[in-house]
Amino acid sequence: MRASIGDRILIASNQLDRPARDGKVVELRNPDGSPPYLVRWSDTGRTGLFFPGPDAHIEHHPSEPASPVQAPRGPGHVKTWRVEVQIFESGEDTTANAVLHAESATELAGTGKAHRNPHDELVPEIGDEVAVSRALRRLADQLLSTAASDIADLAGHPVSLPR
């Protein structure tokens, strides 16, 4: 097992009712990337020395190439798409905007809204969840429509992709 600074350590739980644990490698103790590692755990925010066992594996940081042993088989290309979500709250109204940033020049956006009934309990997270889910759904619909349009252009006939 070899790691680099910024890699993510994942530990599977051996009990069904316990979540997996993850952390970020913040320091290497050996120049070749072998254990142990200084890891900042996401669940506690604490940093500690970690000696991985058989239930641990490493997700390599995107800027670090994966070792040849862990690379996917066959030809391939890794792409990174990012979705940025902004939430605006005003009184009983919540609006979310989700923007897809892809490697191509195409940038898609979806907007979702939520309105709290004045008689309901004030729990802002619920309005956020509803507005964001609606924004992401609209963004997904736009992306699917864009793909259908691209396929139709190539095929020379209308195409409908199931939602």
N, C-alpha and C positions, 0 to 999 in steps of 0.2 A: 504494500500500500504506500503510495506516494502522494503528497499534498503540496500545495503552494499557498502562499498567503492569499486570503480572499476566498479560498475554496470553502464549500459547505460540507460539514460532517453530518450525516444522518444516521440515527440509531433506531432500529426497529424495536418496538416493545415486545417482550416475550409474554405479555399478558394482554388479553383482548380489551380489557377495560382501561388500559393505560395508553396515552398517545405516544407517538414516536417523538424522539427528541432531536433537535438540530442546533447547530452552532456554526460559527464562522471561525476559520483558522486565522488567528491574528499574529502568530509567531511560530517559526520553525525552530526546532532545537538541533536539527541535523541538516547540513547543507544539501544533502541528496533528497530531502523531502520525506524521509522515513520518520516514523513515530519516535518519540511522543510529539504532540502538538500543543501549543497554547491556544485554547478555544474559548470564544465568548459565546455562551449559551443564550439562545433567543428566549427561552422561557423564564430565566432568572436575571439575565443581563450580567451575570458573574463570569469571570474569566478564570480558567483553571487548566492545569496540565492534564492531558488526555492521552491514554494509551488505548487505541482502538482494539475492540474484540471482534469476533466473527460476525456480530450483528450490526457492525458499522460499515458504511460505505461513503465514498467521497463524490460530491458533485463538483466538478472543476469550474472555477470562476470563468466567465466568458472570455476574459482577456488572456487567460492561460490556456494553452493547448492541452487537450487531454492526452494522456500517455497512449502510445499505440495499442496497448493491450485493451484499453477501455474505449477506444474509438469505435464508432459504428462500422459494421462490415459493409463493404461495397462503396461505390462512389456516392457522394452526398454533399450537401451544402447547408450550413446552419444559418438561419435567418433569425433576426430579432425584431419583433413587432412589439410596440409598447402602446398601452391604452392609458391615457391620462384622464382622470375624472375630477371635475371641480363641482363642488356643491355650494349652492347659495340658499341661505335661509332668510326669510322675511315674514315675520308674523307667523301665520298658520301655513304659509306656502314654502315649499322646498323645490328647487330646480337643480337638476344635475345635468352637466354636459360631459359626455364621454367622447374623446377624440382618439382615433387610431393613428398612430405614427408608424408607418411601414417603411421599408427600405426603398420602395418605389416612391415616386412623387405624389401618388394618390394619398390624400388625407381625407378620411371620412369622419363624420361626427353624428352623434345622436343626442337628443335632449329628452329628458323625462321630468315629469312634474308630479308632486304630491301635495295634497291639501288636507290639513288636519281639521277634523270637525271640532269646533270650539268646545263641544261638550266632552270630548275625549281627553284623557289624561295627557299631559305634556311629556312626551318621550321623543326627543329630537332624532334619536337613532332610527326610529321606525320611519319617519319621513325621509331620512337619508336613504334607508334601504329601499323603500318603494321608488323614490325618484331615480336612484342609481340603477335599479333593476330595469326600470322602464327605458332609461337612456341606453343601457347596454343592449336591451332587446332591439331598440330601434337601430343601433349601430350594427348589430348582427344582421338585421334585415337588410340594411343598406349594403353590407359586405356581400351577402348572398345575392342580392340583385345585381351588384357590380360583376360578380363571378358569372352569373347567368348571361348578362349582357356580353361579357367577354367571350364566353363560349358560343353564343349566338353569332357574334361577329365572325368567329373562326369557322363555324359550321354552315353559315349562310342561311340559317332558319331560326325562328324563335325557339328559345329554350326556357323551360321552367324547372327550377330546382326545388325539391320538397323542403319545407321549413321544419 
